[in-house]
Each structure stands twice: as structure tokens, then as C-alpha cells.
Amino acid sequence: MAMGYKARKRLALFVLAVGLPAYIVLAATVMSEAGRFPKAIEFFIYVALGIGWIFPLKWVFTGIGQPDPDEDA
């Protein structure tokens, strides 16, 4: 069963307000504990971490900016 528009919108808001800051803290903590890498490798790790979080959650954000399709016009 697919989630409704309003449920996905609430989940997207929750992910952006709670999940993303928690992910940022987790990623920064892991990187600080991992030690130092060469600058180029560290840059690519941060880019991968910055982009990689969205792929598992792409379905949540798809179509959120559009009008509610279930709303009676």
C-alpha cells in the first residue's frame, strides 16, 4: 500500500526537521572519529555523504511540491 499525499508530506517534513540534522551530526561524528584523510579524499567523502542521504528517501519527496492530487477542486 502506498502512502497518501498528506502522510508523505508529514514524513518529508519530519525527515527535514529531525532526520537530516541527526544525519549531519552522525556523519560529522563518524568523520571526526575516523581520523584524517588527504584533503581530496575527504572532500569526496563529504560530497558522497551530502548527496547520499537523499537516495533512500527519494520516494518521500517525489511530488511533494505539487498540489494535493486527492483534494477536491
Order of alpha helices (4+ residues) and beta strands (2+ residues): alpha-alpha-alpha-alpha
